[in-house]
């Protein structure tokens, strides 16, 4: 990356990892568990030029803690080299593992954008859109007497607020799944998009039979019907029903490319920027388009992560040039979270038409509230 001569010589002097936690007022659950707490990791990168970058997600873990020279004293413009060098080493007969320090990577791109007085999305590539359609992630299991009625009422509320698409949790057994999907579809009508996520609840045989029963509900996709690494199972499901398959939120960039993109294992790839960062995200953007696969980023973190994904989604090319091609979307978590929105000054939300506008200010384009970060912080790791 060629730097203007007027730019100061910028070097990274410190990394602060803020591990956040917040208690829920009401517990919620999904197919695998219940929770009473939300957690997230914010990565703060300080430079000797007075520019500070922020990211949400992985930071390199013990590898970076034990080897601070991999980041300290380096230029943030070495972001892609840093990405490659923060791989955990492999064994004697295998390659090193894939990078997963997405939060640190986001923070470095934030610094670069501020230094160049440009929003990150302009650094990532061609701008296909300024406004992006989010889908609302909500409709978890709660302590309702009637689960179907509770989910239907909540779904109707999200539709009223302007969301064009909603994702709900299933994975509670085929009979109950059919009951609650039917109730939600009836509550929101046929014009609001509906997707389902079973969080790896089923085996391929059960999912194949359930998928046929779910087909009449016109679902946008079925997320994680199987374990993410049940590759043979996903191949079977591609032939079993017509609902688009989606997966990938927990996987690294390399594994997503190797196991999902190259073999076109699923219809929709759902990487989370907390793992892949902007650097990995750029690679996935091109490779999914090249392999005719839709890219809809997963998002489960603070408003810092949501803003990062807005920048990313602005650069994702349409899957076809058709006038009515499927829209580029990303996930917008709407479940209870006491710190998600508190950690930034700006309001990060949908507008009246259900879309969200990508930031235009330099870097990520949001201002982090240090007092809120400190209030919800349960642990601080300093690397210098």
QUIWOTA-V846657 format. One record per backbone hydrogen bond with DSSP energy under -0.5 kcal/mol. CO is the residue of the C=O (numbers start at 1). NH is the residue of the N-H. Records with the same first field share a line. If there is no record, write none. Layout:
CO = NH + NH
This chain:
4 = 7
8 = 10
11 = 48
12 = 73
14 = 46
15 = 383
16 = 18 + 44
17 = 19 + 381
18 = 20 + 42
19 = 378 + 379
20 = 40
22 = 38
28 = 35
29 = 141
33 = 30
35 = 28
36 = 24
38 = 22
40 = 20
41 = 57
42 = 18 + 44
43 = 55
44 = 16 + 46
45 = 53
46 = 13 + 14
47 = 50
51 = 47
53 = 45
55 = 43
58 = 103 + 104
60 = 63 + 64
61 = 64 + 65
62 = 66
63 = 67
67 = 70
68 = 71 + 72
71 = 74
74 = 12
75 = 78
76 = 79
78 = 82
79 = 83
80 = 84
81 = 85
82 = 86
84 = 87
88 = 97
91 = 94
99 = 253
100 = 102
101 = 105
102 = 106
103 = 107
104 = 108
105 = 109
106 = 110
107 = 111
108 = 112
109 = 113
110 = 114
111 = 115
112 = 116
113 = 117 + 118
114 = 117
118 = 363
119 = 122 + 123
120 = 123 + 124
121 = 125
126 = 128
130 = 358
132 = 134 + 356
133 = 330
135 = 332
136 = 138 + 167
137 = 334
139 = 169
141 = 29
142 = 144
145 = 147
146 = 150
147 = 151
148 = 152
149 = 153
150 = 154
151 = 155
152 = 156
153 = 157
154 = 158
155 = 159
156 = 160
157 = 161
158 = 163
159 = 162
164 = 193
165 = 136
166 = 195
167 = 138
168 = 197
173 = 177
174 = 178
175 = 179
176 = 180
177 = 181
178 = 182
179 = 183
180 = 184
181 = 185
182 = 186
183 = 187
184 = 188
185 = 189
193 = 166
194 = 220
195 = 168
196 = 223
197 = 170
198 = 201
203 = 207
204 = 208
205 = 209
206 = 210
207 = 211
208 = 212
209 = 213
210 = 214
211 = 215
214 = 217
215 = 218
221 = 196 + 223
222 = 246
223 = 198
224 = 200 + 201
225 = 202
227 = 230
229 = 231
230 = 234
231 = 235
232 = 236
233 = 237
234 = 238
235 = 239
236 = 239 + 240
237 = 240 + 241
244 = 222
245 = 267 + 268
246 = 224
247 = 270
248 = 251
252 = 256
253 = 257
254 = 258
255 = 259 + 260
256 = 260 + 261
257 = 262
260 = 265
261 = 264
267 = 294
268 = 247
269 = 296
271 = 298
272 = 275 + 276
273 = 277
274 = 58 + 102 + 103
276 = 280
277 = 281
278 = 282
279 = 283
280 = 284
281 = 285
282 = 286
283 = 287
284 = 288
285 = 289
286 = 290
287 = 291
288 = 293
289 = 292
294 = 269 + 296
297 = 331
298 = 273
302 = 305 + 306
303 = 307
304 = 308
305 = 309
306 = 310
307 = 311
308 = 312
309 = 313
310 = 314
312 = 315
313 = 316
314 = 128 + 129
315 = 317
322 = 325
328 = 133
329 = 297
330 = 135
331 = 333
332 = 137
339 = 343
340 = 303
341 = 344
343 = 369
346 = 348
347 = 349
351 = 354
354 = 134
355 = 351
356 = 132
362 = 365
363 = 120
366 = 368
367 = 345
368 = 370
369 = 372 + 373
370 = 374
371 = 375
372 = 376
373 = 377
374 = 377
376 = 21
379 = 19
381 = 17
382 = 384
383 = 15
